Amino acid sequence: MIPSHQLPLVGLLLFSLIPRQQCEICEISRENYTALNPLINTMINSKYSKGIQATNVLLSLRLGGILNQNQEQKLMRQIVLTVENKESSLTSGQLALSILALGACKRPDEMFKNYSDLVKQLENKFQEEIKNMEEHDDNPLTNYYQLSLDVLALCLFSGNYSISIVATKFNPENKNYYFHGQFSVDTGAMAVLALTCVKREKTNSQNIMYKQDLEIIGGHIESLIRKILSQKKEDGLIGNIYSTGEAMQALFVSSHYYKKSQWDCQKTRNKVLEEIPKGVFRMPTAAAQILPALLGKTYLDVNKDSPCVYKSGAFNLSTQEPTSGPPAVSHPQIQVNYSVVINTTYNIVVSVANGSVFLDVMEKAQKENATLFSFTAEESSWGPYITTVQGIKANSNERTYWALLSNGKPLSQGAGSYVVHAGENLEVRWSKY
């Protein structure tokens, strides 16, 4: 396939239409919008849709034109206040996502216009990521998913970044795309979105110095698409249920890198729709990452100069005060086996209420033996993230973290969302990726 940047302008225009055409074929029909209500209400009403954790939610809902102006304004204020008060402590990816969410479209009242300052801060944080990679065996301060968000936001909001660094660092064989030797679909998908933005933005540039880097970037996109498609399951999911939404976005914007026969978009969409009523998207970030693709949207549709669309009337939005937990009703107790594995394995059997999540088990074990089962967690957009166990802290430079397992298999859900079952063998294991 001839890289698109070598085609004449007419060819480029035609190519730019292809992903959008595929989106229209694959997006959910308006008659079936009710199937999306559980996702939308999860995002609006969850206790995790607060502060910086609301960025995924705001971005997704604005791309879909789902919020009314009052709901949108409330979420925007939360994010603006958080960014203003905690900018220095935000990771680069959190800041990038904030910029994307706040600048997804243009409100009639232009509530937020201070993009240039945030973009400058993101430029600095991105440089810190690159510096850390140079000093610590190619390990960023965060991860490649966040680095991809950085590049995407800088590209969409006219920030400064080195195309040569992007071409070098985003090589698909870089270890940062892999987790325990397994290709990370959502990381690869976000990289495709970022690299596609760079390629589109710079293809029309008169700077001939970009030509070689753009050819390399085009090769990266093609290779990443192959890797993403290699993770396609028989049921249509790509990677797992939580990576499928962003994989769909990546495939939408890169349809000229693969044959139509290689991906049945409607099969993937229908499988996702089957999973929604089962409650698998109970965390707002999970819901937010799947929704744009179901509406035929991608993060490349972010445009701070494009008027916002408000079509909340097409959806059944129920607003209520977020609750911190389930209703206060009596649940039968179940027993589970819980272990902490470092160099030695520490076991305990704990009783928790039926319907409890992994975090409840950890808290119960900590109450019974704080020495062996102490832990700390911090809030993330995916809910509680385990940072230390027995005082041992995860470290990105050393590529260490605390893995959650059930019956010996890694979990795709977090401590705050995975519902445990009677007799299950749960484990927190000191791991390296």
N, C-alpha and C positions, 0 to 999 in steps of 0.2 A: 504493500500500500504506500503510495506517495505521500510523504508528510504534508499536511495541509498548508504549512507556511510556504511551500514551493509552488502552490497553485496561484493562478491569477486571481484578481480581486473578486470576479464573479464566482469563481469556484469557492472562494472563502465564504462568500455570502450564502451560497447554497449549502455548504458544509455546516455553517452556523445554524441552519434551520433544522438539520437532521435530528439532533438530540431533542429539540422541542417537539418535533413530529412524533417521536417515539414516546415522549411523555404523554401526549394527548391520547395515544392509543392505549397506554398502560394505566393512566390515572383512573381513580374510582369515579363512577358516574355520579352526577348530582342526585339521582334518585336513591343512591345508596349512601348518601352522606350520614344517615343515622348510624351506620356501622362505625363511624368515627367518633361518635359522642362519648364513649367510654374513655378514649384517649384524651379528648379535649377537656372533659371534666376532671380527669386525673391531673392534668397540667394546671388547671385553674384553681383547684381546691386543695392540692396537696400541701402538707406542711413544709415540703422541700422546695416549693416554688417561692422561695424568699431570697432577698438579697442577691448575691452573686450566683446563687443556685438557680435563679430565675432566668438567666441568660438564654439557655437552650430553649426554655419555654417561650420566651418573648420572641426569639428569632423564628421559631417554628410557626407560632400563631400569626405573626406578622406576614410571613411568606404566604400563608394560607388565607390571609385577610379575614381571620376568624373573630378577632376581638372587636368589641365596640371601642369607641375612643376613650371612654372612662376606664375600662379595664386595661387598655393599653397604657394610658397615662399612669395608672397605679404601678404597674410593673416597671415602667421606665424610671419612675422616681426611685423605686427601690434600688435599681441597678446603678443609677447615677450617684445616689448617696453612698452606696457601697464602694464604688470606684473612687469617689472623691476622698473617702475616709480611709480606705485600705489599699490604695494604689500600690504602695511600696511592697505590700505583702502578697499581692496577687501574682500568680504565676503568669508567664507570658501567654499561655493558652486561654486563661481566664480573661485576661485583658483583651485578647483578640476576639474572643466570643462576645464580650461586652460591646466592642465596637461594631461587630456584625449585627448584633441584636438592636442596638440603638440606631444604627444607620441602615436598617433593612429597607426602609422606605421613608418618604417625606410626609410628616403630619401637616395638616392645614395650618396649625399654629406654630410649626417649626419649634417644637418644645425643646429639642436638643440640637445644637449646632456646633458644639465645641469639639469637633472631630480631630482637628489638627493637633491639639495638645495630646490627646490620647494616642494618636498615631505616632507622634514623636516618642512618647513613653514606650510604645510597643517596639519601635525601632531599637531603642536601647536594650530592652529586655531580650529581643531576638539576638542582638550582638552578644549579650551575656551567655545565651545558650550556645552560640557558635564558639565563643571563647572557652567555655567549659568543655566542649567537645575536643578542642585542640589540646587542652591540658589534661584531660581525663579519658584517654583511650577511646575517643569518639562518642563518649556518653554525654548527652545533653543534660541540663539541669532538670528537665521534666521528661518528656518522651517525644517520639516522632509524630504522634497524633497532635500534640500541642504545637510542635514546630510547623506542622502543615497548616494549622489554624493561623499561626503567625503570618506565614507567607500569603495565605489566602486574604487575610484582612489587609495586609500591607499592599497587596496587589489591587484589591477592590477600592481601597481608599487612598491610592496614590502615594503610598509611603515609599521610603528609600530602602532598597535591599540590593544585594549583589546577585545578579543572574548567574554569574560564574559559580558562586558559592552554592546557590540552589542546584545548579546542574551537577556539581560535585557531590554535595552532601545527600541529595535525594536519589542516589543510585539505588535501584531496587534490590541489590544484593547486600546493602548495608544491614548490619546485624540488628539495627533498631526497628526494622520491620518485622522482626521475628520474636516470638515469645515461647521459650522452651523448644526452639527449633521449628515451631509452627508459624506460618505466615499469618500476620494479624490483618484480617480483612478490613476492619474499620480504619486501622492506621493507613493501609494501602489506599483505601477509598478516599480518605481525606487528602492524602498526598496527590491523588489524581485530580481532585477538585482544585487544589492549590496550583499544581503544575499546569493544568489546563488554563487557569486564569492567567498565569505568567505567559504562557505561549500565545494566548489570544491578545494580551495587552502589548506584547513586544513584537509580534509578527509584523505589524504595520509600521514599526519604527524604522527610521532611515539609518539607524546605526548598524553598519555592516558587521561590527564586532559582535553583535548578538547572534549572528547566523549560526555559528558553530554550537554555541550554548543551546540555542533553540532546537537544533537537530538532536542534540543529546537529550534535552528535555522531552522531545517527542518520542524518542526511543524509550525513555523511562516510563512514559505514560503507557506505551504499547506493552511493555514488559509487565507493568503493574496490573494492567487489565487482564493479561494472561493468567497472572497469579490469582487475581480475584475470581476469575471464572473457574479456575482449577479447584476452588473451594465450594463450588455449586453442588448442592445436595439433590438427591432424587426427588425430594418433595418440593423443590424450588427455592428453599432457603439458601443463602450464600454466607458461608461461615456458620453463624448461628442466628437465632431470631433477632438478637440485639445488634448484630453487625449488618443485617440485611438492608435496612433502610439507607444507610450511607453507601453501601455497595450499589444499590439501585441508582442513587444519585450519580455515582461515578460512571456507571454504565450509560445513563442518560446522556451525559455530556461527551462521551467518547465512542459513540456508536460506529464511527468510521474505522475504529481499531479492531473490530470483531465482526464476524458474520452473524446475520439475523438468526441463523439456525443454532448458534452457540448459546443463546439465552432466550428462554420463554418468559418474557416479562410478565405476562398475564398469569402464568402459573405461580410465579413468585408473589405477585400481588394477592392472588386468591388464597395462598397459604397464609400470608400475613393476616388477612381478614378473618380467616378461620381461627387464628390464635388470639385475636383481640378479646372475644367474650370469655376466654379462659383465664383472663387476669394476668397474663404474662408481662403486660406493660404497666405494672402497678407503680413503678417509679416514674416521676414526671420526665426525667431525662430520657428514659427508654421510649416513652410515648412521643416526646419531642423529636427524637431522631428518626422515628419511622413515619411520622405524619407528612413531612414535605413530599416524600417520594410518592405517597398514596394520592397526593393532590397534583402530581406531575411537576413538582417544584424541586429546585436544587439551591444550594447556598450561593451558586453563581447568579441567582436571580436577585441577590441583594443589590440595591441601588438607592443610595441616599437622596438622589434627585428625582426619583420616581414617586408620584403621589401614592399614598397608602390606599389600599382597597379595604372597605369594611362591608362584609357580607355575613355578619354574625347571625342574621335572621335565618340563614339556611341551616343552622345547627341548633340543637337543643342544649343550650348552655345553662347549667344549674350552678349557681354560686352559693356557697355556704362557708362558714368559718372552718378553716382547716382544723382537723383534729390531730392530736398527738398520738392517737392509737385507736384500737377498736372500741366499740361500746362496752361499757362496764357490765358484762354478763359473765356468768360462771361457765368456765370451760373445763372439761375433764383433763386430768393430768396425763402426760405421756413421759416415758423415760427414753433418753438418748445417751449414747456414749460419746464423750467429748475428749479429745486429746490435743496436747500441745507437743509438737515435734521439733526439737532443735538438734542437739546431738543425742539427746535422750528423749524417750517418749514418756509423757506424763498423762495419766488417764484418770477420768472421773465419770461416774454415772450421775446425771442430773435429771430432775423432774421439772418439766415446764408445762404450761397450758397448751392444749392442742391448738394449733394455728400460730404458734410462736415462730419467730424468725431466728436465724443463726445468732444474731447479736444477743437475743434473750438468753440463749444457752451460755454464751460467753460471760454475760453478766451474772448468771446464776452460779457458774463455776467460780468466778472471782469472789463472790460472797462466801462461798464455802471454803476456798483456800486462796487467799490473796497472794501468797508467795509464789505458788506454782502457776496460777492462772490470771495474774494481773495483766491488764492490757490498757492501751489508750487508743482512741479513735478520733478522727476529725471529720467534720461534715464536708461532703463533696456533692457535686451535682447528681451523683449516683447514690447519695445517702452516706451513711457512716463508712469511713475508710480506715482500716486497721493500720495504725502507724507503729505501735510498739507492743510487744508481748514479753513479759518478764524483763522489761526495761530495754530490750534489744530493738533498735530502731531500724526501719527500712531505709536504704540509702541508694539513690539513683546512680551515683558515681560508681558504686560497687555492684550495681544492678541486683540488689537484694530487695525482697519484699516478703510479706506474710500471705501465703497462699491459703485459700479456703477450699477444703475438699469434703466430699461426701462419699463414703464407701470407697475411698481411694481415688476418686475422680475429681479433677478441678471443677469448681462451680463457675458458671457464666453469670451468676447473679451475686450481688454484694451481701454483706452481713446483715444489712437492714431490710433486705427484700426476699431472701431465700427462706421459704417456709419449711421447717423441719418436720420429720415424720417419726413415729414411734419405732424404737429399735435401731435407728439410723446411727452409723458411725461417722461422726463429724470430726474434722481435724483442722487445726491451724498449723501450718508447716513453714518453717524458715526456709526460704527458697531463693534461687538465683535464676534470672532470666537472660 
